[in-house]
Amino acid sequence: MYTLDDIDRQILKILEEDAKTGAKSIAGQLGLTKTPVYERIKRMEAEGFIKNYKAVLDTNKIEQSITVFSFVSLDAQKGSLMDEFLDNVSKFNEVTECYVVGGEFDFLLKVTVKNLDAYYHFAKTRIASLPNIGAVKSAFVLNEAKNSQHFPLL
């Protein structure tokens, strides 16, 4: 397995800031030539260090929406029941992120919908109707103070 060195980490920091930065520009910033930078990027893609490239959208300019964090606990925490929940939730377009968590709840869902009525409908018809649901608690985002995909360990 490939191990990241300092140059790889610097390349990742630059790409994390702006994924459209070309190898030539990265090379210039690092005092290298384009070819080795390009080869490093391709190797990190092939090794899975770089999963994909995405555009970060300004969702407020596209559509009025609200974000809700839903804390879900199951009645029983058997592996197969947890897998079934994850399989069901992965099919819901409203769920943009899903985490298996420890503590009081089993899952944390980030849900994006148009308004409170849409969230009520989602919670009632999608989440609450799934088998083995114990409880759902919701926290509504009032203001997005920070939203970063930055990986602080680079």
ABEGO torsion letter per residue (X at the ends): XBBBBAAAAAAAAAAAABAABBAAAAAAAAGBBAAAAAAAAAAAAAAGABABBBBBBBAAAABBBBBBBBBBBBABABAAAAAAAAAAAAABAABABBBBBBEABABBBBBBBABAAAAAAAAAAAAAABBGBABBBBBBBABBABBBABBAAX
